Amino acid sequence: MHVIIVGAGIAGLSTAWALIRRGVAVTLIEQGPIPNPLSASGDQHRIIRRAYGGQGGYQRRIGAAFEAWDRLWEDLGARHLVDTGFLLVSQTPDDEATEYRDGLIAGGYPLEEFGAREAAERYPFLDPAHVRFAATSPEGGVLLCRKIAADMAGWLRRAGATLRETTKVTSVDAAKGTVTLADGETLSADHVVVTAGAWVLDLFPVLSGHLTSYRTAVAYLAPPADLKAAWEAAPAILDVGGTVDGYVLPPVAGTGLKVGAGVHKVPCHANDRRTPEPGEGEIIRNLFAPPFARIDDYAVTDVVTCAYTFTRDEHFFAAAEDRATIVSACSGHGYKFGAVVGERIAEGVLSGDRETMREWLEARD
């Protein structure tokens, strides 16, 4: 069997890995380099965590995600996961940090909760005047995206996969199992898997009723000198409370201190507005005060734009069309499931049971 995969973000790389492990011939096509800095998987690092608030299906699936990453680390001979644990910071009684905490408690997962004064003692970058409570859990950490993509690409090549970088696919014929490239070349396979991220709507515009492409950005910060050590030892912050849907990844394993906020996004084509706008880094940074103290003392060192597809309810999306499978495992939270998403796609393609695949990915149970 031969499978063509369109898109070499984490879902495409992981699907290729899972298929190769099952003896399938794979051609992986990526419009840019691998890793592609413009893709949703191309930044320095991503968070993995247990908490999911109201999305209990994903909370229960995190165990399977960790197990799949362990299988990948064994194949790569390297573990690109830093076990920082994660932190929740609540500012108001009804904020998302509270929802995450309550979901963990309901599921019986490990959690340590403490008050504002202790939060500021443990994490001196916090302003206790704006902290209602904080809570930590060991079930989380930081995935090192660039190292993962580079090592996966090397593993795939050694395992016999064909990787075609800087090669753009302009159309997919689901009935024939073919893809057409920008230079006019047509490639055929037994099956085509499309994991093209925010570019999927260029290939399947009919999916615009299910998926919306958004442009967002993250900022990298240099903390004040006296807080540098605290940040280097900090857990990943899943939510900073309040209304900004803010998250923070600490500077570990050569990465930077990254902040991003769910409110900082606009509907946009994946290729548009990819250059950071003047003052955008400071706008993102300032969303984090509160609960961070002395926010003006943090210098913006870089701003990275990203393009994501979101569904209305922020679940993953999958569709089966003849000899093509289209997957958008994103909605802003897909990377942590990357390895297990690839395994589930591979199982669905090889077994023909793509409905079970879809149900697992959408995680509504």
C-alpha distance (Angstrom), angle and dihedral (degrees) to the residues before:
residue distance angle dihedral
M1 . . .
H2 3.80 . .
V3 3.82 123.7 .
I4 3.80 127.0 -170.8
I5 3.81 115.2 -152.1
V6 3.80 118.6 -160.8
G7 3.79 111.9 -154.3
A8 3.80 128.3 29.2
G9 3.76 102.3 -145.1
I10 3.78 116.3 122.3
A11 3.83 93.4 -72.2
G12 3.80 92.8 51.5
L13 3.79 94.5 43.6
S14 3.80 91.3 47.7
T15 3.80 93.0 47.7
A16 3.80 89.8 51.3
W17 3.81 90.2 48.7
A18 3.81 92.9 49.2
L19 3.81 93.2 47.3
I20 3.81 93.9 47.1
R21 3.81 89.3 51.6
R22 3.82 86.9 55.9
G23 3.80 93.9 51.9
V24 3.81 98.2 -101.1
A25 3.82 122.9 143.1
V26 3.81 109.4 -122.2
T27 3.79 135.7 -163.9
L28 3.81 111.2 -169.5
I29 3.81 116.5 -164.2
E30 3.81 123.2 -164.5
Q31 3.80 125.6 179.1
G32 3.81 91.8 -145.0
P33 3.80 136.2 21.3
I34 3.80 122.9 -57.9
P35 2.99 109.5 -82.9
N36 3.79 93.4 31.5
P37 3.82 110.2 -154.2
L38 3.82 90.3 -151.3
S39 3.79 94.7 56.1
A40 3.78 125.0 93.0
S41 3.81 87.1 -113.8
G42 3.80 96.4 49.6
D43 3.80 102.9 85.0
Q44 3.82 126.8 98.3
H45 3.78 101.5 -95.5
R46 3.79 145.6 -8.5
I47 3.79 133.9 -155.7
I48 3.79 125.7 -112.8
R49 3.80 117.2 -166.5
R50 3.78 143.3 154.1
A51 3.82 100.2 -130.3
Y52 3.79 118.0 96.1
G53 3.77 105.8 154.6
G54 3.78 109.6 -152.9
Q55 3.81 93.8 3.1
G56 3.78 95.4 81.9
G57 3.79 93.9 163.3
Y58 3.78 91.3 65.9
Q59 3.81 91.7 42.9
R60 3.82 89.1 57.0
R61 3.81 92.1 46.6
I62 3.79 96.0 56.7
G63 3.81 90.3 87.4
A64 3.81 89.5 59.6
A65 3.80 89.4 47.3
F66 3.82 92.8 54.8
E67 3.82 90.3 47.8
A68 3.80 91.7 51.9
W69 3.80 91.6 48.8
D70 3.82 88.4 52.4
R71 3.82 89.8 55.0
L72 3.78 89.3 50.4
W73 3.83 93.3 48.4
E74 3.78 88.9 53.0
D75 3.80 91.4 54.1
L76 3.80 93.7 44.2
G77 3.79 94.1 45.5
A78 3.81 89.1 -133.3
R79 3.80 135.5 82.2
H80 3.80 111.0 -138.1
L81 3.79 95.7 -174.8
V82 3.80 124.9 100.1
D83 3.80 111.6 -155.6
T84 3.79 100.5 -138.6
G85 3.80 97.2 144.8
F86 3.78 115.8 -139.8
L87 3.78 138.7 -93.8
L88 3.80 132.3 -145.2
V89 3.80 120.6 -158.3
S90 3.80 118.8 -167.7
Q91 3.80 123.4 -160.5
T92 3.82 102.2 169.3
P93 3.82 134.3 26.5
D94 3.80 94.9 -110.2
D95 3.80 101.9 39.1
E96 3.79 126.1 123.2
A97 3.79 93.5 -103.4
T98 3.81 87.6 62.6
E99 3.80 90.4 50.3
Y100 3.80 91.2 50.6
R101 3.81 91.3 49.3
D102 3.79 92.9 48.8
G103 3.81 91.1 49.4
L104 3.79 91.5 53.5
I105 3.79 92.0 48.4
A106 3.81 91.6 48.7
G107 3.80 90.6 50.6
G108 3.80 93.8 48.2
Y109 3.80 93.8 -120.1
P110 3.82 124.0 153.0
L111 3.79 114.7 -84.5
E112 3.81 136.9 157.3
E113 3.80 116.8 -159.3
F114 3.81 126.7 -166.7
G115 3.78 140.3 165.5
A116 3.79 134.7 -97.5
R117 3.80 98.4 -91.0
E118 3.80 93.6 51.3
A119 3.81 90.4 43.9
A120 3.80 90.9 57.4
E121 3.80 91.4 45.4
R122 3.80 91.5 52.8
Y123 3.80 95.1 38.7
P124 3.82 109.2 27.4
F125 3.80 92.6 -172.5
L126 3.83 88.1 73.8
D127 3.81 123.2 91.5
P128 3.84 105.1 -137.0
A129 3.80 91.1 -155.6
H130 3.81 88.1 71.8
V131 3.81 99.9 39.6
R132 3.80 120.0 95.7
F133 3.81 93.7 177.4
A134 3.79 139.1 -30.5
A135 3.79 130.1 -147.8
T136 3.78 135.4 -171.1
S137 3.79 134.5 -158.7
P138 3.81 129.6 -173.1
E139 3.82 92.9 -142.4
G140 3.77 98.2 94.3
G141 3.75 146.7 55.1
V142 3.79 147.5 149.4
L143 3.81 125.6 -59.7
L144 3.82 114.1 -152.0
C145 3.80 101.3 -135.4
R146 3.78 102.3 -172.5
K147 3.78 94.0 47.8
I148 3.80 90.5 47.3
A149 3.81 93.8 51.4
A150 3.80 94.1 45.4
D151 3.80 93.6 49.1
M152 3.81 93.1 43.8
A153 3.80 91.4 51.7
G154 3.81 89.5 51.3
W155 3.80 92.2 47.6
L156 3.81 92.1 49.3
R157 3.79 92.8 50.9
R158 3.79 91.9 49.3
A159 3.81 89.6 48.4
G160 3.81 91.6 55.4
A161 3.81 103.2 -99.6
T162 3.79 118.9 144.6
L163 3.81 111.4 -125.5
R164 3.78 118.0 -166.8
E165 3.79 110.5 -170.5
T166 3.83 125.6 -172.5
T167 3.81 87.8 23.5
K168 3.79 117.9 130.3
V169 3.80 122.8 -151.0
T170 3.81 112.2 -148.1
S171 3.81 100.5 -178.0
V172 3.79 143.4 6.5
D173 3.80 124.3 -149.4
A174 3.80 103.5 -153.9
A175 3.81 93.8 -173.4
K176 3.81 94.3 53.8
G177 3.79 99.0 32.9
T178 3.80 93.0 -124.1
V179 3.79 137.2 132.2
T180 3.79 126.8 -156.7
L181 3.79 119.8 -145.8
A182 3.79 128.4 -145.1
D183 3.82 90.7 -104.2
G184 3.80 90.9 55.7
E185 3.79 97.5 -102.8
T186 3.80 115.7 140.2
L187 3.79 122.1 -149.3
S188 3.79 124.5 -167.2
A189 3.80 133.9 -160.2
D190 3.77 141.5 161.8
H191 3.79 88.7 -100.8
V192 3.80 139.3 6.1
V193 3.82 123.0 -146.8
V194 3.79 115.9 -164.2
T195 3.80 115.4 -156.6
A196 3.80 96.5 155.3
G197 3.80 98.3 142.7
A198 3.80 114.3 -149.0
W199 3.81 90.2 -5.8
V200 3.80 91.8 66.1
L201 3.80 90.1 93.1
D202 3.82 90.1 62.7
L203 3.80 88.5 60.6
F204 3.81 98.1 36.3
P205 3.82 108.5 24.0
V206 3.79 89.0 168.5
L207 3.80 87.3 74.7
S208 3.80 91.1 68.4
G209 3.79 86.6 98.1
H210 3.81 88.3 65.6
L211 3.80 104.5 27.8
T212 3.79 134.0 47.7
S213 3.79 123.5 -167.7
Y214 3.80 116.0 -134.9
R215 3.77 133.0 -171.3
T216 3.79 116.2 -142.6
A217 3.79 137.1 157.7
V218 3.78 141.6 -149.6
A219 3.79 129.2 -149.7
Y220 3.78 129.5 -139.4
L221 3.78 115.4 -145.8
A222 3.79 138.3 -163.3
P223 3.82 106.3 -143.0
P224 3.80 123.8 -144.1
A225 3.80 111.3 -78.4
D226 3.80 93.6 -111.9
L227 3.83 91.1 55.3
K228 3.80 97.8 44.5
A229 3.81 94.9 95.2
A230 3.80 92.1 46.5
W231 3.79 90.9 54.9
E232 3.79 93.4 46.3
A233 3.82 89.1 55.9
A234 3.81 95.6 40.7
P235 3.80 127.0 112.7
A236 3.77 120.8 -119.8
I237 3.79 108.8 -86.1
L238 3.76 111.5 -132.1
D239 3.79 95.6 -174.1
V240 3.79 133.8 3.1
G241 3.79 93.8 -160.0
G242 3.76 128.0 -124.4
T243 3.79 119.0 77.0
V244 3.83 106.1 -55.5
D245 3.83 99.3 83.8
G246 3.79 87.2 -132.6
Y247 3.80 126.3 -179.3
V248 3.81 133.5 -179.6
L249 3.80 133.4 -156.9
P250 3.80 115.4 -158.6
P251 3.81 122.9 -130.5
V252 3.81 102.5 -95.3
A253 3.81 134.0 153.1
G254 3.78 93.7 5.7
T255 3.80 97.2 -44.9
G256 3.79 127.6 122.8
L257 3.80 133.5 -113.0
K258 3.81 102.2 -88.6
V259 3.80 128.7 -166.4
G260 3.78 127.3 -174.4
A261 3.79 135.7 168.4
G262 3.78 130.5 -154.2
V263 3.81 91.2 -141.2
H264 3.81 90.4 61.9
K265 3.81 99.0 81.9
V266 3.80 138.4 98.8
P267 3.81 133.1 -171.3
C268 3.79 106.2 -94.7
H269 3.79 142.8 146.7
A270 3.80 112.1 -95.5
N271 3.82 93.2 -113.0
D272 3.79 97.6 46.7
R273 3.82 129.0 93.8
R274 3.80 92.6 4.4
T275 3.81 92.3 146.5
P276 3.82 112.1 84.9
E277 3.78 113.1 -110.2
P278 3.83 123.7 -122.1
G279 3.78 110.3 -80.9
E280 3.81 93.0 3.8
G281 3.79 93.5 126.0
E282 3.79 92.0 55.0
I283 3.81 90.8 47.7
I284 3.82 90.4 54.5
R285 3.81 92.6 43.0
N286 3.79 93.2 51.4
L287 3.81 91.6 56.3
F288 3.81 85.8 74.1
A289 3.81 96.7 63.9
P290 2.93 103.3 113.7
P291 3.00 116.1 59.0
F292 3.81 94.3 25.8
A293 3.79 118.4 71.6
R294 3.83 123.4 -136.5
I295 3.78 94.1 15.0
D296 3.81 92.6 169.0
D297 3.80 88.9 63.2
Y298 3.82 90.6 67.1
A299 3.80 112.4 91.5
V300 3.81 118.6 -147.0
T301 3.80 107.4 -125.2
D302 3.81 100.1 173.6
V303 3.79 143.5 -3.5
V304 3.80 121.0 -151.3
T305 3.79 122.7 -166.9
C306 3.79 121.0 -145.3
A307 3.81 136.7 -169.1
Y308 3.80 121.2 -146.5
T309 3.77 137.6 172.0
F310 3.79 115.8 -132.0
T311 3.78 131.3 -168.3
R312 3.80 117.2 -146.3
D313 3.80 92.8 -105.7
E314 3.84 95.0 35.8
H315 3.80 95.5 -116.7
F316 3.79 122.9 131.8
F317 3.79 119.7 -92.9
A318 3.80 131.7 -139.9
A319 3.81 132.3 173.9
A320 3.81 132.2 -176.0
E321 3.79 118.6 -148.8
D322 3.81 117.0 173.9
R323 3.81 104.9 -74.0
A324 3.81 95.1 -3.9
T325 3.81 132.7 81.8
I326 3.80 118.0 -163.6
V327 3.80 118.5 -163.1
S328 3.79 130.9 -178.8
A329 3.80 104.7 -176.9
C330 3.76 93.5 173.2
S331 3.83 133.0 83.8
G332 3.78 84.9 150.3
H333 3.80 96.5 -63.1
G334 3.79 107.6 67.6
Y335 3.78 106.6 104.5
K336 3.79 96.5 77.8
F337 3.81 89.6 60.3
G338 3.81 94.0 46.5
A339 3.80 100.8 115.7
V340 3.80 96.0 42.9
V341 3.82 91.7 43.8
G342 3.80 88.1 57.9
E343 3.79 90.8 50.1
R344 3.80 92.6 49.3
I345 3.80 92.6 48.6
A346 3.80 90.9 49.6
E347 3.81 91.3 50.0
G348 3.79 91.7 49.0
V349 3.79 93.7 49.6
L350 3.79 95.5 45.7
S351 3.80 96.8 42.5
G352 3.78 95.2 40.0
D353 3.81 88.8 -130.6
R354 3.78 97.6 120.7
E355 3.79 92.0 152.2
T356 3.81 91.4 67.3
M357 3.81 87.6 46.6
R358 3.79 90.9 52.7
E359 3.80 93.3 48.0
W360 3.80 91.8 51.3
L361 3.79 93.1 48.1
E362 3.79 94.6 47.3
A363 3.83 89.8 50.3
R364 3.79 98.0 -158.2
D365 3.80 93.5 146.8
